[in-house]
Amino acid sequence: MYHAGDTFDRKPIRLSLQATRQNLDNFSTKWVDQPRKRVKKIYRTMLKKVADSYEKRRVGRVEPRVRKRRPKAYPLMQEPRSVLRAKMKSA
């Protein structure tokens, strides 16, 4: 990602990790048993594809940092389950 960003004047932090993984998987089989000159060309093409996965800034997009699930009103289990079951049966 760094090399793709550096080569094509993109910020590596803005490149898509998932797109980079997919491109690496797709291109890795293509340079096996190829001459060195061809491998360089394939590698450069892969870097171009990775650099094209540049994520644009989405202005105005704000996501709240909150927990969706509310804590339950039940106490924490602090004794073994068998002990708690015995207490419930005797009560």
QUILIN-V883821 format. One record per run of one state. SS is the DSSP state (H for helix, E for strand, C for the rest). FROM is the first residue (numbers start at 1). LEN is the number of residues. If there is no record, write none. Layout:
# QUILIN-V883821
SS | FROM | LEN
SS | FROM | LEN
This chain:
# QUILIN-V883821
C | 1 | 1
H | 2 | 6
C | 8 | 4
H | 12 | 3
E | 15 | 1
C | 16 | 1
H | 17 | 12
C | 29 | 7
H | 36 | 17
C | 53 | 1
E | 54 | 1
C | 55 | 26
H | 81 | 10
C | 91 | 1
